[in-house]
Amino acid sequence: MGLIDNINKLFDHRIRLGIMSILMVNDEVDFNQLKELLDVTDGNLSSHSKTLEKAKYITIQKSFIGKKPNTRYAITQSGKQAFKKHIDALEHLIKSQE
């Protein structure tokens, strides 16, 4: 098995990498928090989060608080495992170059 076999192409994009990083350390985050932390547009955040949801790495929960829509994101167990495997592969790759 090569060094880069565990690098996950889904995490190649900086926005998806950011979403996963934030959700690894927070139980859940709402749309506005995530948008602010990543400094991205509504469309970018929606598009990349849907990609991660389709892969079952995150869950997206939509509700209303009063009359305002609220979207909350959380990482799934398989998302945690996939992201950890990805980070471990990157660390291993870096260490093998030293």
C-alpha positions as CSV (number, residue, x, y, z in Angstrom):
1,M,0.0,0.0,0.0
2,G,1.4,3.4,-1.0
3,L,1.8,6.4,1.3
4,I,-0.9,8.3,-0.4
5,D,-3.5,5.6,-0.6
6,N,-5.3,6.9,2.6
7,I,-5.4,10.5,1.4
8,N,-9.1,11.2,0.8
9,K,-9.8,13.2,-2.4
10,L,-13.0,14.6,-0.8
11,F,-10.8,16.5,1.6
12,D,-8.7,18.1,-1.2
13,H,-10.7,21.3,-1.2
14,R,-9.8,23.8,1.5
15,I,-13.5,24.5,2.3
16,R,-14.3,20.8,2.9
17,L,-11.0,20.5,4.8
18,G,-12.1,23.5,6.9
19,I,-15.6,22.1,7.5
20,M,-14.2,18.8,8.7
21,S,-11.6,20.4,10.9
22,I,-14.1,22.6,12.6
23,L,-16.5,19.7,13.2
24,M,-13.8,17.5,14.6
25,V,-13.5,19.8,17.6
26,N,-17.2,21.1,17.9
27,D,-20.2,18.8,18.5
28,E,-22.2,20.9,16.1
29,V,-21.9,24.3,14.4
30,D,-24.6,26.4,12.7
31,F,-24.5,27.8,9.2
32,N,-23.6,31.3,10.1
33,Q,-20.8,30.2,12.5
34,L,-19.3,27.9,9.9
35,K,-19.6,30.6,7.2
36,E,-17.9,33.2,9.4
37,L,-15.1,30.8,10.5
38,L,-14.3,29.8,6.9
39,D,-14.9,33.2,5.4
40,V,-16.9,31.7,2.5
41,T,-20.1,32.6,0.6
42,D,-23.5,30.9,1.3
43,G,-23.3,29.1,-2.0
44,N,-19.8,27.7,-1.4
45,L,-20.7,26.5,2.1
46,S,-23.9,24.9,0.9
47,S,-22.2,23.2,-2.1
48,H,-19.3,21.7,-0.1
49,S,-21.4,20.7,2.9
50,K,-23.8,18.8,0.5
51,T,-20.8,16.9,-0.9
52,L,-19.7,15.9,2.6
53,E,-23.3,15.0,3.5
54,K,-23.7,12.8,0.4
55,A,-20.5,10.9,1.5
56,K,-22.2,10.5,5.0
57,Y,-19.3,12.4,6.7
58,I,-21.5,15.1,8.1
59,T,-25.2,15.5,8.9
60,I,-27.1,18.7,8.1
61,Q,-30.2,19.5,10.2
62,K,-32.5,22.2,9.1
63,S,-35.0,23.8,11.5
64,F,-36.6,27.1,12.4
65,I,-35.9,29.2,15.5
66,G,-38.9,31.4,15.6
67,K,-39.4,32.3,12.0
68,K,-35.8,32.2,11.1
69,P,-34.3,29.1,9.3
70,N,-31.5,27.5,11.2
71,T,-29.1,24.9,9.6
72,R,-26.8,22.9,11.9
73,Y,-23.9,20.7,10.9
74,A,-22.4,17.8,12.8
75,I,-19.7,15.2,11.9
76,T,-20.7,11.5,11.7
77,Q,-18.7,8.6,13.2
78,S,-17.6,7.6,9.7
79,G,-16.7,11.2,9.0
80,K,-14.4,11.3,12.0
81,Q,-12.8,8.0,11.0
82,A,-12.3,9.1,7.4
83,F,-10.9,12.5,8.4
84,K,-8.5,11.0,11.0
85,K,-7.3,8.4,8.4
86,H,-6.7,11.3,6.0
87,I,-4.7,13.4,8.6
88,D,-2.7,10.3,9.7
89,A,-1.8,9.6,6.0
90,L,-0.7,13.2,5.5
91,E,1.4,13.1,8.7
92,H,3.0,9.8,7.6
93,L,3.7,11.3,4.2
94,I,5.4,14.3,5.8
95,K,7.4,12.2,8.2
96,S,8.6,9.9,5.5
97,Q,10.1,13.0,3.6
98,E,12.2,14.1,6.6
